[in-house]
């Protein structure tokens, strides 16, 4: 089992994730987070509800967002129902 640090997540984000009770990434997060941190390509992850997809996408978005740039940097499309 990998750690968030091994996936390339920054220390402040790791601290926040641990504060809400997540010590280790879930399987979908182990696959998606490193890809999104190292690439600017799109990715689609298919997994059941409750498997960690939101954090798998959200953590890299937070880490890669440049708060000094005043423009759209990420687009999140959400279904109205699962």
C-alpha positions, 0 to 999 in steps of 0.5 A: 500500500502506497502513501499519499507522499509516495503518490507525489501529494504535497505535505500541506494537502497530506496534512489536510487529508489526514486530518479528515481521517484518510491515512492511505490512498484507496486503490483508485487514488493510487492509480489516478493521482500520480497520473494527474500530477505528472500529466496534463491529459484527461483521464476517466476513472470508472469505479463504484460509489464510495471508492474515492474517485472524488479525492482522486480527481480533487487532490491533483486539481487542488495541488496543480491550481495556481492561485496567482492565475486568474483564469479557469484551470480545471473543469469538473463535470458532474452527473445529476444522478449516479 
